[in-house]
Amino acid sequence: MNLANLVRRAVHRFPQGAATICGERRRDWSTVEGRIAQLAGALKNLGLAPGDRIALLALNSDRYLESLFASMWADGVVVPMNIRWSVAENLYSIEDSTPEVLLVDDIFLPHARAICEQTDQIKHVIYLGESETPADLLGTNTLRDYETQLAAGERLPGGDRGGDDLAGIFYTGGTTGFPKGVMLSHANLLHSALYGLPEFDLDNEGVYLHAAPMFHLADGSQGVGVTLAGATHAFIPAFDPEATLRAIDTYRVTNILLVPTMLQMLFDHPRFADYDISSLELILYGASPMPQALLERIMQAIPEVQLAQGYGQTELAPICTVLLPEDHQLDGPLAHRRSSVGRPTVGIEVKIVDDEIRRLPTGETGEIAVRGKNTMMGYWNKPEQTAATLVDGWLLTGDAGYFDEDGYLYLVDRVKDMIITGGENVFSVEVENALTSHPGVQMAAVIGIPSEEWGESVHGIVIADPDNTPTEDDLIAHCKERIAGYKCPKGITFRSEEFPLSGAGKVLKTELRKPFWEGEEKYIN
């Protein structure tokens, strides 16, 4: 099963159905299939051989989606590049994955130029931006026009690669050490979509808005699921609160995925009430912990919209568990479930293990291990890290959590982000939840900082409500009413600017730690 066959399936079932909406461009599935087949032919004309890599460095668009599927239709391997990385980081991913073709848009032409000046790896650059193709040279490469290349391509009948063959390399991390290229097969990505689609209640009449970055699998995997459903892909180039609200209103969007920081910005926007979002049926959120205060606010503001949380990671293509709409209850005996990440989806096994990879009983905290047909093939060119992560068919996620008696999974923290203070383990998510439950706290991040007395002390970094700013003593006292004293912050730093975020919308705690650990040989004690 080549993933591009999902496009053919959509054509067979809904040939005149709306496939893509991007600005003024609207295309049905028959038209999109023809364009993808021709673009695949154009890639073959450039000398693409089976298994060769094709890199993508661009914002969201219909052309981005076409490029993803055309790369696989042509038996290639797609490499979506991180739009938030520096030139140096993306240069690393280019030299690591060795693509010869790079597709780039207007915004990232300077990136592409800098990359091509520093490596001879890229042989062909295709411009998929909205302006007239610049008469430009990128290194020794002529910039090729996307539509011209597509029109010149002969429609390919379809690829031979599929199933367990490599479909894409998706780079993760970059927060510590060198990024890792997660290898996902056609089967990995297909099974992730199959596991998730029934939970997200999307059919061919739905309209999904790509607002989160498509290079990241939280949104990118939705491209597979939406195509599987024969629904409509709508696009905005990148998340912006008002652009998102406008797109929901204009395109009558039914489904969207947003990370908590995006949801915070959306609901804080002064023009939120000016747009008609009544078409929305479901908001899927994930990629980072959801502050309970924000979740309650959303549930109260738009009770008619269903909410679902997806937990996973790139190595799982990316799905693991889902917290369903019926588990989002404001009060009652089951309200506690909304602080969980739900239960494993069909086809996925999850267990909690100790340091010796032994299964722990219900209620005990340990590392989350996952097994399923969505589990990655491994890390590109990193056999040692692959062997450390894939153990006896189980993927060790690096996340700490526990199961309750009803089979709901609760995240406690990243294992590597654990704070050890005075010999006690403190998981930062629990402290962050205590801080964000204060009405004067908009966002919080908790880190460990050096302490002569305790080795590490718990420290909170807070973005406060400017109209209701608490004091440091207020917040520490607030936490002591909710969690054990040793878990409470010993100090608070108030921050006026937004937290530094990764491409997936996660808070970069490594950046927050740096000022406190300056001059130290390591970031833990």
N, C-alpha and C positions, 0 to 999 in steps of 0.2 A: 504494500500500500504506500505509494508515493503521496505525500500530503497534498500535492497539487491536484490530485484526483478529487479532492473535496470541492474544488472549483467546478470540475465537470459534473459532480453530483448536484451541485446547486443549479447548474444550467439545465440538467435533465428534469429537475423537479420544478424549478421556477425560472424559466428562460427569460421572461420579461419582468421578473421581480427586481426591485431596486437593490443594487449591489453596493454602490458607493456614492457618497455625497461629500464633495470637497469644494467648498466655496460655491461657485456657480456651476461646477461640473457635476452632473448626475448621470450615472451609467447603470444599465441593467446587467444581469449576470451573463447573458450571451456576449455582450460587448466586452465585458471585463475578461471573460475567458479568451476571446480572440486576441486581446492585447497581451495577456500573459503568455499565450502560446507564441506570439510573434516576438516578444521580448526574449523569451527563451531561445528562439532561433537566432536573434541578434547576439546573444551571449555566446552561442556556439560559433558564430561567425568570427568572434574575437579569439577563438582557439580554446574555449573552455572545454576541458576534458572531465570525465566523470570523477567526482570527488574533489575537484578544484574548488578553492574558496573564493567567495565574492563578498567584499566588505561594503557596508552601508553606513554612511555618516550623514544623517539628515533628521529634520523634524518630521512630525507625523504628516502623512498625506496619502492620497489614493495611490500615487506613484510608489510610495514606500511599500504599501501592501502588494502592489503588482510585482515589485522587485523581489520581495520575499518569496512569493510563489513561483515567479519565473526562474529564480535561482535553483529551486528544487525541481521544477519542471525540466530544466536543462541538465539534471543530474549533478548539480553543483551543491556546495555547502555554504550556507549563508553565515556571515559574521556581522551581526548588528553591533555597531560601535557606540560606546557610551558618549552621549552628547555633552555630559558634564565633566568629562575628563580633560586633562591638559593635553597639549600636543605630545608631550613626552610619554604620557600614559597610553594614548592611542597609537603612538609610534611603536611602543612595546607590543601592543596587541597585533599590529600589522606584521612586525618582524617575527612574532611568535606563530601566528596562524598562516602566514605567507600567501595572502591573496594576491592575484595579479590584476583584478578588476576592482575598482572603487567607484561607487555611486555616491554623489555628494550634491547638496542643495546650496542655495545662496548663502545661508548663514555660515556654512562650514567650508566655503572656498578658501579662506585664509588658513584653516587647519590643513586642508588637503594640500595646499601649496607648500606649507612648512613640512608636511610629511614627505612629499615627493622630493623636496630639496635634501632630505636627510637619508633617504633610502631609494634604491633602485628597484625595490620589490614590485611596486605598482607599475603595470605596463599600460593600462587603459583606465581613463577616468571619464565617467559619464555624468553629465550635469542634469539633475532632475528638478531643478528649481523652477520658479514661476516667471522669471525674467527672461529676456533674450539671452541665449547662451553667449557668455563672454568670449571674445576672440583672445583666448588666453593660453598660455603654456604652463603646465604644472610639471616642473622638472623637464623631462624629455617628452612628456605626454601632451598631446593635443586634447583639449577639452571637447568631448563629444556630446552632442545634443540628444537628450533622452528620446523625444518624439521622433527625431530623424532616424536614430538607431532602431527604434521599435518598428517604424514603418518599413525599414529596409530588411527586417528579419523575416525569414520564411517560417510559417507556422510549424512548430515541431509537433509530431504526433503524440509525444509524451515520453517521460523518462523511464529507465529500467531500474533505477535505484529506488529503494523503499524499505519498509519493514525495519530491520535492525541496522540498516545502513545509516551512516552519519548524515543528519539533515542540517545541523547548525552548531556553531561554537558560540557560546554566550559567556562573555567575560563577567566575572563577579569580583567583588572586593575592590582592591586598590586602597583600602583603608590601612592595611598593614602588609608590608612585603609586596611581592609582585602579584598582579592579578592572575586569577586562574580561569582558564577557558573550559567551561563546562560543555562536554560533548553530549548532545541529545540526538537521538535517532528519530526517524519518521515515526516509529512505533511509540517512542517515549512521548512525543508531542501529541500524537493522536489519542493515546490512552488517557493522558491528562485531560484533554478536551472531553472525551467520552465520560470520564469520571465526574467532571464538573458540570457539564451541560444540564443534566436532569435537575441538579440542585438550583440552577440559576434561572430556570423557567423562561427560556428564550426560544421563540419560534420564528418562522419566516416573516411574520408581520412586525417583529421587533426592530428597533433602531438603536444600535450601540454606538456611543460616542467615544472615540479614541481621544481622550484629553490627557491622560497620563502618558509618559513617553513610551513609544512603541518598541524602542530598543530593549526595554526591560520586560522580562517575561510576565510580570504581573499583568501588563496590558497586552504585550505581544502575543501571549497565549490565547487571549480573547480573539485575536484574529483567526485562530484555528477554530475555536468554538462557534464564533459568529458565522463563519463560512460553512461549518458543518450544519448549522441550523438553517442556512439559506436566508439569514437576516440581512439587515442593511448596515454597512460600515459608514459611519459619519466621522469626519475628522476636523480637528482644529490643530494648528501647528504645534502648540505647546499649551500647557495649563496656564490659564489666566482666569481669575474668578469671574470677571464680567464677560469675557469671551465664552466661557463655559456656560454661563447662564443664558447668554444670547443664543448659543448653538442649541441648547435644550429647547428653548422657546421656538426658534426658527425651524429646526429639523424635526421637532416633535420626538425627541429622544425618549426611549423607554428604559434603557439600561446604561449604566455607567460604572466604571471602576475608578475610585479615588483613594489616595492614601490619607491618613488622618490629618496631616498638615494641610492638604488641599481642602479637605472638608471644613477645617477651621477657617481658612481664608474665604471659602465660599459663603459660609453662614455669617461671617463678620462683615461681608461686603455691604457698603451703605445702600447699594441699589438692588439688593437681593429681592425685595418685594416688588420691584418694577417689572420683573420678567415672569412670564407664565411658564411654570414648570409642572403643570398639571399632567403632562404626558408621562412623566417619570413613574415607572412601576417598581424598579429595584435599583438600589445603590449597593454595589459590592465594594467593600473596603478591606484593606489589608496592607501588607508590606512592612508595617511597623505597629507597635502597640497603640491601641485606641484609648485615650483618656476617658474614663467612665463619665466624667462630667460633660465632655463633649458629646458622647454617645447619647446621654440622657437629653441633652439639649436638642439634638437632631430628632430624636424620637418624639419629643413634644412639639417641635416646630412643624414637622411634616408627617403626622401619624398615618396618613394614607399611603405613604411610600414604604415599600418593604425594604428591609435592610438584611444583608447577609455578609458575613465575614469569611474571607478565605485565608487560611494559613498554609504556608509552604515555603519553598525556596527554589532558586534556579536549578539546583541539582535534582529537583523533583518535577521539573517541567511545567508548572511549579507546584501543583496542588498536593495537599496532604489532608487537611480537615476543612470542614465548612460549618459555620454557625448559622443555622437556618433562620428565616424570618420569624418562625413561631417561637424561637428561643430568645427573641428580643422582647422581653417583657419588663415594663417599668416597675411593677410591683407584684406582690403575690409570692407564693412559695417557690416558684421557679425563676424568680428575677435574678438570682445569683448566676444563672447560666450565661448571662450576657457578658460576664467577665472572663468567660472561657473562650477558646477558639473553636469550639464545637467538637464534632466527632469525625472520625476518619470517613472519607468518602468510600463508596463501593469500589472494590478492587485494591484497596490499600490497607496494609497491616501496619500498626504502630505499636511499639512497646517502649517502656521506660527501663533504662539499663544503668548499672553502676560502672565504675571505672574498669571492671573486668568484663564488661559487656554481658553481665548476667541480668536477667529480667528482675525488676523490682515489683513488689506488690502494689496494689491499688493504694493511692494516697501518699506514697513515698516519692520524693523528688529525685530525679536523675536525668540523664541525657535522653533525648527523644531519638529513637531509631525507627526507620521507615523502610518498608519493602513493598514493591509493586512494579508493574510493567512500565511505569513512568519514571523509574529510577535511572539516573544518568548512566551513560556508558563509562564515564571517568573524566579526568581532567586532561586536556590536551597537553602532551609533552611533559606530564608530571606524574610518572608512575608511582613515586613514593607517596605523594599526597593522595593519589587515588587509592592506594592500598590501605592508607590510614583511615580513609573515609568510608570505603566500601568493604565491609567485613562480613564474610559468610552470607553474602546476598543482602545484607542490611546496610542502609545508608545512615551514618552517624551525623546528625544534623548540626551538632554544636550548640543546640538549644536545650535549656533545662526546663523540665515541666513535670506534671503529675496528672494522673487520671482520677476522677472521682468515681463513686460507686455506680453512677449512671453512664459511665463511658465517655464523659466529657473531658477534653484535654485542656489543662490550664498551663499557660506559659509562665515561667518564673523569671527567666533571663537568658541571655546568651551565656553559655558556660564560661567563655573567655572574659566576659564582663563582670564576673562575680567579684564582689568586694570582700576581702577577708580582714576583719577588724577585731583585734584582740582574740584571734583564734576562732571567731564566729563567722559563718558565711552569711552575707547579706546580698540579696538579689535586687538589683536596682529598680526593676519594674514595680515591685511592691511599694517601694519608697516613692517612686514617681506617681503612682496611683494615689497615695496618701496626700502628696503635695497638690496634685491637680484637683483633688476634691475640695480644696479651699476655693471659695468664690472669687478671690482676688488673684488667682493664678491662671494664666492662659496656657502656658506650656512649662514643662519642667524636664530636666535631664539630671540624672544622679550618677556621680562618678566616685571613684576612690582616689583620695589624695594622700600624700605622705604624712605620716604622723609618728613622731618619736615615741609616743606613749603606746599607740595601738598598732603600729605598723602601717595601717591605712585607716583613714577616717572617712566616714560617709559625708559627701558634700553635695548639696543641691544647687543647681543653676536654674534660675527661674526668670521667665518673662511674665511680668505682672500686669494686671489691668491698670492702666494709668489713672483711671478714675476711682480705683479701689485697691490701692497698693498696700499690702500687709507689711509688717516689719519682720525682720529675721526671727525675733522671739515669738511673734504670732505664729509663724509657719512651723517652727520647731515644736511649740506647744500643741498646735493642730495635729502634727504627726504623732506626738506621744499619746494622743487620745485614740489613735487608730492602729498603731503598730508598736511592737516591742521597743523599749528604749534604746537598745543597742543598734537597732536598725535606723533610728532617726538621724537626720542630718546633724552634724556637729556645727555646721556653718552653712550659710546661704550666700551665693553671689547673685545679684540682680543684674539682668542683662537687658539692654534696650533693643538691640538688633536681633534679627531672626537667627535661629540656630543654623550652623553649617550643615548641609544635607548632602547625602550621597545621591547618585543618579536614580536610586529607587525610592528616594524620599525619606530615608532613614537619617536620624541625627548622627553626625560623625563625632562620636565621643572621643576618638583619638585626638581630634582637633581641640575639643574642650579640655582635655587633660593636659595638653602641652604646656600651658603657662604654669601649671602647678608642679609639673615634674621637670621643669627646666633645670639642666645641670645634673640630673640623675641618669644613671646608666640604663635603667629600665623603668617601665611605667607601673610596676607593681612592687609591693614590699612583702 
